[in-house]
Amino acid sequence: MDKWMYLLKHMNTLDKVPTFLDKRVFQLIFKISEVAKLRKEERMAYEASLKAKWDTQNAFDTARREGKEEAGYLFVKNLLFNTNFHDEKIAELASVSVNFVEKVRADLQKKDK
């Protein structure tokens, strides 16, 4: 409780988190107060940079996920063409769901028509 009182009382004069407050929750509060001190233009620039960072991370995550899905699709397709394994075995080997294998099989059958 004393740490909280100290932090609240001296927040406006602190330049960095004192070592005795060096815990994650106090660091987070300190970061929030730093953002709150920014002028409107600075805060808008900060928020824009955060949004750009998050957008970039989301784009990478989406690309990674789509790449894994495509690789899984191709692997399942090859197993379907080159083996006589049942769907459960293919799903196990490809680390995908049986439903995914069934969708690939249905997709390949549509393309054959």
C-alpha positions in Angstrom: 0.0 0.0 0.0 2.9 2.3 0.8 4.3 1.9 -2.7 0.9 2.8 -4.3 0.7 5.9 -2.1 4.2 7.0 -3.0 3.6 6.4 -6.7 0.3 8.5 -6.7 1.9 11.3 -4.6 5.1 11.6 -6.7 4.0 10.5 -10.2 4.2 14.0 -11.7 7.8 14.4 -10.6 9.2 11.0 -11.5 11.4 10.7 -14.6 11.7 6.9 -14.3 10.3 4.1 -12.2 12.3 3.9 -8.9 14.0 0.6 -8.3 11.7 -0.2 -5.3 8.7 0.1 -7.6 10.3 -1.9 -10.4 7.5 -4.3 -10.8 5.5 -4.9 -13.9 2.3 -3.2 -12.7 4.2 -0.1 -11.7 6.0 0.0 -15.0 2.7 -0.2 -16.8 1.2 2.6 -14.8 4.4 4.7 -15.4 4.1 4.1 -19.2 0.4 5.1 -19.1 1.3 8.3 -17.3 4.0 9.0 -19.8 1.5 8.8 -22.7 -1.0 10.9 -20.7 1.6 13.7 -20.4 2.1 13.9 -24.2 0.7 16.9 -26.1 -2.2 16.2 -28.4 0.0 16.1 -31.5 2.5 13.8 -29.9 -0.2 11.5 -28.6 -1.7 11.3 -32.0 1.7 10.4 -33.6 2.3 7.9 -30.8 -1.1 6.2 -31.4 -0.5 6.2 -35.2 2.8 4.5 -34.7 1.2 1.9 -32.4 -1.5 1.3 -35.0 1.1 0.9 -37.8 3.0 -1.6 -35.6 -0.2 -3.6 -34.8 -1.2 -3.5 -38.5 2.2 -4.8 -39.6 2.1 -7.6 -36.9 -1.4 -8.6 -38.0 -0.3 -8.7 -41.6 2.7 -11.0 -40.7 0.4 -13.2 -38.6 -2.1 -13.5 -41.4 0.6 -14.3 -44.0 2.1 -16.9 -41.7 -1.3 -18.5 -41.1 -2.1 -18.5 -44.8 1.3 -20.0 -45.6 0.7 -22.8 -43.1 -2.7 -23.4 -44.5 -1.4 -23.6 -48.1 1.4 -25.9 -47.1 -1.1 -28.1 -45.2 -3.3 -28.1 -48.3 -0.5 -29.2 -50.6 0.7 -31.8 -48.2 -2.8 -33.3 -47.8 -3.2 -33.1 -51.6 0.0 -35.1 -52.1 -1.0 -37.7 -49.6 -4.4 -38.1 -51.2 -2.8 -38.6 -54.6 0.1 -40.7 -53.6 -1.2 -43.0 -50.9 -4.1 -45.1 -50.0 -4.3 -43.7 -46.5 -7.7 -43.0 -44.9 -8.6 -39.5 -44.0 -7.9 -39.9 -40.3 -4.3 -41.1 -41.1 -3.7 -38.2 -43.5 -5.0 -35.8 -40.9 -2.7 -37.2 -38.3 0.3 -37.1 -40.6 -0.4 -33.5 -41.8 -1.4 -32.2 -38.3 -4.8 -31.0 -39.6 -8.4 -31.9 -38.9 -10.2 -34.7 -40.6 -12.7 -32.1 -41.8 -9.8 -30.2 -43.5 -8.8 -33.5 -45.3 -12.4 -34.0 -46.4 -12.5 -30.4 -47.8 -9.3 -30.9 -49.7 -10.7 -34.2 -51.1 -14.0 -32.5 -52.1 -12.0 -29.6 -53.7 -9.9 -32.0 -55.7 -13.0 -33.9 -56.9 -14.6 -30.6 -58.1 -11.4 -29.8 -60.1 -11.5 -33.2 -61.7 -15.0 -32.5 -63.2 
